[in-house]
Amino acid sequence: MQNQTHKQAGFAAIEYTLAAPLMFLLIFAVAEFGRLLYQYNILTQAVRDAGRYLSNNARPGTTGIIELTDDNKTRTEKLLRYGDLTSNQLLLPNLNNAVITYSSSGDLVSISVSYPWQPIFASNLFDPDGQGMSLDFPLVANYTMRAL
């Protein structure tokens, strides 16, 4: 019996060494996916708030067509990036690099934001040919509302 126990010594350390990297990879992947969903939720809420602000402040011009003035666009961008018109702290990291597009059609105003999402743990995946595959991709949120 003593000989059997002596042969088993050290197997737990070997099993842990084999399983730990896979467990850590799974934990980090789940955490990164959760962070992605959290940031997408913040982005969609910010786009929705900015779209409401824009629809409340967009007015028909002399031709009766909705005109989006530069002042409205500037305030909408500030609301989108910072959450309100007085703050200077970004809602999301790297939100200054987001591409914001405005459009109006009839009495509808639309806002579209493409946010460059970047993972926190690794920005590239290893490729066998030596090139890293980028894990960065854009999160896109759109909102359309009738101008009031």
Residue pairs with C-beta under 8 A, 6 or more apart in sequence:
28 121
31 121
32 119
32 120
32 121
35 119
35 120
36 117
36 139
39 92
39 115
39 117
39 139
40 117
40 139
40 141
42 91
42 92
43 92
43 113
43 115
43 139
43 141
44 141
46 79
46 80
46 81
46 83
46 91
46 92
46 113
47 80
47 111
47 112
47 113
47 141
47 142
47 143
48 143
49 79
49 80
49 83
50 76
50 77
50 79
50 80
50 111
50 143
51 109
51 110
51 111
51 143
51 144
51 145
52 145
53 75
53 76
53 79
54 68
54 72
54 76
54 102
54 109
54 111
54 145
55 109
55 145
55 146
55 147
55 148
56 148
57 72
57 75
57 76
58 66
58 67
58 68
58 72
58 104
58 109
58 147
59 66
59 67
59 147
60 66
60 67
60 147
61 67
65 104
66 104
66 106
66 107
66 108
66 109
66 147
67 104
68 102
68 104
68 109
73 102
75 85
76 102
76 111
77 100
78 85
79 85
80 95
80 98
80 100
80 111
80 113
81 90
81 91
81 95
81 96
81 98
82 88
82 89
82 90
82 91
83 91
90 96
92 115
94 115
94 116
94 118
95 115
97 116
98 113
98 114
98 115
98 116
99 113
99 114
100 111
100 112
100 113
101 111
101 112
101 113
101 114
102 109
102 110
102 111
103 109
103 110
103 112
104 110
104 147
107 146
107 147
108 144
108 145
108 146
108 147
109 144
109 145
109 146
109 147
110 142
110 143
110 144
110 145
111 142
111 143
111 144
112 140
112 141
112 142
112 143
113 140
113 141
113 142
114 138
114 139
114 140
115 138
115 139
115 140
115 141
116 136
116 138
117 136
117 137
117 138
117 139
118 135
118 136
119 135
119 136
122 135
123 134
123 135
123 136
124 132
124 133
124 134
124 135
125 132
125 133
125 135
126 132
126 133
127 133
